[in-house]
Amino acid sequence: METIIVQPPDPSRPGGDGPAGNGLLRMGPGDVADFGRGVPGDKEVSIVLPDPGISRRAGRLEAAEDYWRLSNFSRGTAYAVENLEGAGEYISVAPGRLGAPVPFEFSRVVLPALSGTVAFKVFAPQHAYLDGRSSPGAGDSTVHPYALDATAKYFLVLVALCEPRLRDPSDGALPSAGDVAERLRPLESCRDLTRSAVNYHIDYLAFAKLRLDVGDRSGADGSARTGAKRARLVSLALRFGLVREEHLALLPSRRRPVLQTSGA
């Protein structure tokens, strides 16, 4: 099982394929991958950053058990690792720093370049979270087999998908990606949420977090496959209590304001 998934920059497809797309580098505990400009025929650089301002071997990623480390081979330039789920949160990896641990589940590694900056994304889907129902002081803590972060945007997407079934178990309808985007947009953290971004989070949940088998990821019938992913996600989340009624409090209120009428 992979510890991290690396999404290299793809100039031909802005935004990339998301965590379920092709061309991703999947790394398990102990795996290492160098990144940099590389040279033709150089197989040692796994993550190619084609900018003349980037060193041929700029740094290295190392996958640990449920997180990853970054080494900066530059002698004079720091690299930034941004938390894609945070409000501008980042860490700076100093020149020459080896094995700096990265605590974020969604990261963007940013390097200065002649073109401005060059970046690639790193996902750490196996980040472990304690089961909130574990009893303290009763031996080793239980680690939930599905490592979901209830503060992450992907979890909001999952709750919104499950909402109709939680409110009415007989309701067989599933929200579309557009429905989910509209449902979450009143939240401050989701003001810019788009249908494409919702599908991105659905892919991440299906393939990285909950490890669903929904068939070929690259076939032609995209709409049917997306529907199958949503249905399987909701089924598994409700079956194992990953999303419960109390999680509905994370969603925007559905109450409409009461109109005030002036007295006669």
N, C-alpha and C positions, 0 to 999 in steps of 0.2 A: 504494500500500500504506500502511495507516495506521501512524503512529508510536505513537499512544496510543488507547485506548478508554476512554471515560468512562461510568460507570454512575451516573446521578443517583439520589438517594434516591427510593424509591417507597413511600409510607406504606401503600398498599393491599396491598403484597406484601413483607413483611419478608424480607430476604435477597436480594430481587431475582431476576432471571432468570439471573444469571451472565453471562459474557462472550459467550454466543451469543444472548442474549435480545433482545427488541424494546426500543425506546426508548433505545438506546445512541447515544452521540455518538462518531463515528469521525473522527479527525483525522490528517492527513498533515503532512509537514514544511512549516513555515511557517504552518500554520493556527493561529488564535487563537480562544479562546472565553472570554467573560466569565461569571462566576458571581455570584449574589447574589439578593436578594429580588425584584428587578425590579418592574415595574408593569404593570397590564393593558395589553396591546397593545404592550409593549416587546419588540421583536425583537432588541435588542442583547445581551440576557442569554440565553445558550444553556443554562445550567445553573441552573435556578430552585430556590432554597432558601427555601421559604415559612415564614419565621419573622420576626416583627416586630423581633427583635433583630439581624437580619442587614441590612447595608446594601443599598441597591438595587443598587449595583455594588460588590461586596465584593472582587473580585480577577479575575485573568485566568490562563488556561492558555495556554501556547504550545508547540506540538509542534516538536521539532528532528528531527535525522536518526534517532536511535535512543533519545532520551530526551525529557524535557519540562521546562519551566520554569514556576514559579509566581510571580505578582506579587500582593502584598498591598496593596490600596488603603486599608486601614484606617489611621487616624491614631493609634490607641491600643491595638490588640489584635493579638497575634501569632496565627498559624495553625499548627497542628501537622500534619505529614505523617508518618503512621505506616507502617512497613514491615510489611505483613501476613504476610510470611514470616519476620520476625525475632522475637526474644524481647524485645519491648518497645522495639525500636529506633525512633527517630523523629528528624525534624529540625524545628526551629522557624523559621518564616519571620517575621521581625520586621515591625512596622508600617512601611509605606512601602517595603518591600523590593521591588525590581523584578527579574524574571527570575532568581529563585533556582533553580539546577539541582537536579532531584530524581533521585537515583541508583537508586531502588528500582524493581523490575519490578512489584510489587504494592503499591499505595499506598492509604491512606485519608486524605483531606483532612478535617480536623476543625476546625470553627469554633465558638466560644462563641455561645450563643443564649439567648433567654428560656426555651426549653423544656429547657435543659441544654446540649446540643451538637447540631449538625447536621453531617452528614458525607456525602461521596460518594466513590466509588472510582475509581481511575485505574489502568489496566493499560498497561504498556509492552512489548508482545510482541516488539518488534524489537531489544531489547537484544542487542548483539553479544558473542559469546564466541569467543576464539581456538580454532581447531582444535588440540587437544592433540597431534596428530601432526605439526604443522608443524615444520620445521627452523629453529631460530634462526639469525640471521645470513645467511639465504639470500634476501635481498631482502625485499619486503613480505610481512608475515604473511598467511596464508590465513584468511579469516573464514568460518566454517561457514555454509552457506545456511540451516540450521535452527538458530536461536539458542536452544539449550536450556541451562539452568542445572542441572548435575548435583546441586547442593545444594538445589534447590527441591522443594517437596512434590509439585508436578505431575510431576516426573521420577520420584519414588518410585512414583507411581500408574502411570506408563508402564512402569516396570520390573516392577511386580507384574503388570500385564496381559500382559507378554511372557514372564514366568517359565515357564509351562508349555511354550511352544514352545522356549525356550532350553534347558530341561532334556531335552526329548524332542521333536524336530522333527516327529515323526509325531502328536503330540498335537494334535487339532483343537479341543479345548475351550478356551473363553475364560472367564476369571473374570468374574463379575458384579460390579457396583459394591459389593454387600454383601460378596462374597468378598474384594475388594481392601481394603475397610475392615478386615475381620477380619485379613487378612494383615499389614497395616501397623500395627495398633493397639498391638502390643508396643513399638514405637519411642516414645521419649519425646516426640518432636515430633508424633506421630500419636495420642496417647492419646484425644483427643476427636474423631477422624476419624469421620464418619458417611457413610452411603450417599449422602445428598444432596450432601455435600462432595466425594465422589469423582466424582459426575456433573458437578459444577461444574468440577473439574480436567480431566475428559475433554472437556468443551465447550471449555475454554480451549486445550487441546492441539489439538483438531480444527480449531477455527475461527480461532484467533489465532496459534498457534505453527507448526503444520504445514500450515495453510491447505488442509484437505481439502475436497473437494466431495462432500458426502453428501446432496445434494438439499435440498428445502424444509425449513427449520428449524422451521417453525411448524405442520406438518401434524398430523393426529390420531393417527397410529400411532407413538406415542412409543417403545414398547418395541422395535419393529423398527428404528427410526432409531438408538436407542442402541446396539443390537447391531451395526448397520452401522458406526457410528463406532468402536466398540471393535475390530472386525475390521480396518478400514482403518488405524487407528493402529498396531496390532501389525504388520500387513503392511509398512507403510512404515518403521517403526522398525527392523525386522529386515532388511529389504531393503537399507537404506542404512547399517546399522551404527550407528544412533543409540543403540541399546541392545545391549550386548554381554555376553558371559558374565561378564566381570569386574564388571559392574554388579550382579550378583546379591549381591555382598558388602554392598550397601547395605540389603538386606532383613533382617528378623529371622531368627535361626537357626531351623531346623526341628528341631534336635536336642532330644530329650526327655531330661530328667535321669535319670541312672542311679540306681536305688534301691540303697541300701547295706543289706546284710544282715549282721547280727551273727554272728560265728562261734560254734560250739557250745562 
